[in-house]
Structure formats: structure tokens, C-alpha cells
């Protein structure tokens, strides 16, 4: 058991706009649905495959911006004028 309850963790990540994926990988025991709404049943191979597919789709749509120098993060915004991006791996 962690130091933080599930509701607090969900609120914190939501405020940061960090997606949270909760998978139940065992049929045994009580499901965590009360503490983790939206929990995905990944207790079989096909269900686990679907859970990974959803995770990959979410990660593929995320973007990271690295700005070198001293700038206030609140002054950075997105624009439709952006024409290119660099992908680092």
C-alpha cells in the first residue's frame, strides 16, 4: 500500500494532464474498480494485447517540447503556424 490514496493520485496526475492507465491482470481477488474507476481488465492475453494497443495509441499522440535557455514555461504556447518538428529517439 502506498502513502497516497488512489483518489489523490488520480487528482494529481489529472492536474498535470498525465494520462493514467490502470490494468487488472489477475482474475483473482477483488477488482480495484472502487479505487480506480476505468480499470481495464487485462487478465487474458487478448485483453492485455488490447490494453497495450490503447497505451501505444496514447503515447503516439504525446509531444514533448525542449526549450533551451531561460524562459518562463507559462509564456510557451502552441500555434498552428508550426511547420516542422524534430523527433529524437
SULHU-V687426 format. One record per backbone hydrogen bond with DSSP energy under -1.0 kcal/mol. NH is the residue of the N-H (numbers start at 1). CO is the residue of the C=O. Records with the same first field share a line. If there is no record, write none. Layout:
NH->CO, CO
//
This chain:
9->5
10->6
11->7
12->8
13->9
14->10
15->11
16->12
17->14
18->13
24->40
36->32
39->36
40->22
42->24
48->44
49->45
50->46
51->47
52->48
53->49
54->50
55->51
56->52
57->53
58->54
59->55
60->56
62->59
75->72
76->73
82->79
//
